[in-house]
């Protein structure tokens, strides 16, 4: 039984490779981050994200200043407070501190959502350009040369890099080297 299974798998692999060899496969790659960095929209998006981040940072800073003022006031008045009032004020300060931490986390999530909201249409535009370039130039497959800073494509010849073709398709002039 095991020999039959191995034989069937071997035959399936041979037929798959034979079918693969008959068709012409052309593989290209692109660096989406490189393409994005040269698009005019990238500068606008970067500016919008910096403004959003600044607004959030200002809100966090205001909350921190308010918290620090309340802590300073508490430290000044604490020696004269009865234990019950002191405990209530400590709880209030702890709640405020937790609230600030939650706000900071929510601000980070908000910034990430804003980034995705702004970048998604540009990524869609890049993907459409990649599709067009691939079809126009007869590429069967197009890989990304890296994803989140990690190389996906470990080796490729420069002639198969279609990033500049994608930029041209988007109406962006690639830099000369």
C-alpha positions, 0 to 999 in steps of 0.5 A: 500500500505504501509503495502505491502511494509513493508511486502515485505521488511521484507520478503526480509530481512528474506530471505537474512538472511536465505541465509546468515546463510546457508553459512559459513562466515569467516571474518579476518582483517589486518593492511596494515600499519603494514605489509608495515612497516615491508617490506624491500621495506619500508625502501628503499622507505622512504630513497628515499622520504627523498632524494626527500624531501631534494632536494625540500627543498634545491631548496626552500631554494635557492629561499628564499635566492635569494628573501631575497637578492633582498629584502635587496638590494631593501630596501637599494636602495629604498630611492634613487629610483624614485617612478616608479622604486620603484613600478616596483621593488616592483611588481617584488618582489611580483611576486617572492614571489608568484612564491616561494609560488607556487613552495612550493605548487608544491613541496608538490604535487611532494612529494605526487606523488613520494610517491604514485609512489613508494608505489603503487607497494608495496600496489599491492604486499600486496593486492595480498598477502592478496588475497592469504592468504584469499583464502588459509585460507577460509576467505570470507571477510578481512577488514583493521583494520585502514585507514589513522590512523582511525580505521575501525574495532572497535572490532575483536579477535586477532585470526582473524588478518591475518597480520602476515600470509600476512607478511609470504606470502610476505617472511617477518618474523613477529616480536615475541611479 
